[in-house]
């Protein structure tokens, strides 16, 4: 039996980042992964979807060129080449993780970990013991119990990127972030796309004003969106709703993910009250001493960067460097379509519920010279603050490069800065970042005027 200081089950963005941190802190480390290194994010999620979305942005740029004085023609979309490029990107990033593991002396085992006892696991007939164990197995697509679904060929987010032929009619059950991103990409590729969502609206986890802009954009593109839908049955080539039939030649079920709880249950680990997630303390330790869990297993935002941050915190706690847990307010939440959406922190409603005297200011991209010159005027910058100290409580950006721009505000928030720091920073002109400063200035002026009125 082989023994390691830190034994990690799962090589997704939580597991492999934690492994690198553990090795750099001087631990002997072993990582076990039953699928491909990099986990869902690298192989069937974040990276391949962004590869496809990049083509969508290029195609969108062609449309903009033709509308603004330049004539450009796309003769065909060679989808097999798109798939080939996607696979190359994945392979390149996988190789990078393997190289990092090798440089850091991290043992990597391909195979399914079976729990034996204590902190012992068996893989491919070999037993491995971890003085400390980190569980980072992530999740798998959740497939609802829809009559007839099991009788047809359908895709999940795990199998979507195996598709080598562009569909003519793509129907997506699920209007969350993943479903919307893939709907956008496939529509730009030329497919007819329908989104079917049981909830009152798509993207319910996204800021309501941002959601409205995104939904309007999707509908202008010709994507059909059906909300409050009741799926009665699925049959070959057709989804039957209570009021209509939606045809498809390719069906994608994107209704969220469920946690991989097989190992936690086998270990007898305590779950939360709803029995959905592994219960951990503020240092990510489970009910079993020296066994930790992160990422999808423990709930919160099921995002790659959240799992990575938690993995680092857990490993530091293992090494006696205990830190505060990752705050959900510090997690940026992006949507990578066009316009991009990114947000962090509290919503206006949540801030009010917590007792803040809230100030919210918003500036549209249509007020920004750089955005006008680039013909990218959809969206806004919104900052949520409060009147007393002008703390930053949250922010939402809808517009070009929103997922990058949001970090300018987030970095100030993490540094315990206020809106004043943003307002007093010298921003280069002309840049879209100036909208952040202008929004901050508005909050500053509003706060001063409120104080004057109260005196």
Order of alpha helices (4+ residues) and beta strands (2+ residues): beta-alpha-beta-alpha-alpha-alpha-beta-beta-beta-beta-beta-beta-beta-alpha-beta-alpha-beta-beta-beta-beta-beta-beta-alpha-beta-alpha-beta-beta-alpha-beta-alpha-beta-beta-alpha-alpha-alpha
